[in-house]
Amino acid sequence: MSVATSAEDEHKRRQRMRSLAIGLALAALVVLFYVATIVRLGPNALNKKDGGFTSRPPVTQDATKQVPK
């Protein structure tokens, strides 16, 4: 009976260690993606003039000009 209990305990310990390793790898991947995003956006990522991203580009034409149809 002690052999079966020992085998079950060993199985649970290995499963726990495997789960811990997967969790740590996932956390490291999240941190890596976060750091890569901040590096790509650069130091001015939080200093937007308009307060955020817009869905369309700014208008560059003079608004008083009429577009011919």
N, C-alpha and C positions, 0 to 999 in steps of 0.2 A: 504494500500500500504506500510506503514511503517513496518507492521508485516512481509511481504514477504521479504522486503529488510533486515530487521534485521535477519531473518532466513538464508538468503543467506550469509550475512556477518559472521554469526556464523559458518556456514558450511565451508566457506573459511578459517576462523581462525583455526578451528579444523584440516582441511586438511593441512594447513601450519605447524601447530604444529606437526602433525603426520609425515610429510615429514622431518621436522627438527630432530625429534627423530630418525627416521630411518637413516638419514645421520650421526648423531653423533654416533649411534651404529656401523655403518659401518666403520667410521673413527677409533673408538676405537678398532675394530677387526683388522684393518690393522696395527695399532700400536702394538697391542698384538702379532700378527704374526711376525712383524719385530723384536721386542725385544726377542721373543722366538728363532728366528733364530740366532740372534747375540749371545745369551747366549749359544745356542747349539754349535755353531762354536768355541766359546771360544775367548780368547784375541788374539790369533795368526791367526785369520781369514784373515787378510790383509797381513800377512808376509809370503807369499809363496815363496819358493826358486826358483821354476820354473816359477813363474809369473802367475800361474793359474792352473786349473784342466786339466788333460790329459785324453784322451779317452781310453788309455790302460795302464796297470801297467808297471813299469820299468822292464827291462830285468835283471834277476838275474843270468843267466848262463854265463859262459865265452864265448865270441863271437868267440874265436878261435877253440873251440871244434865243431866237426861235429856230427850231430845227425844221427844215423844209420837209414837207410831206410828199 
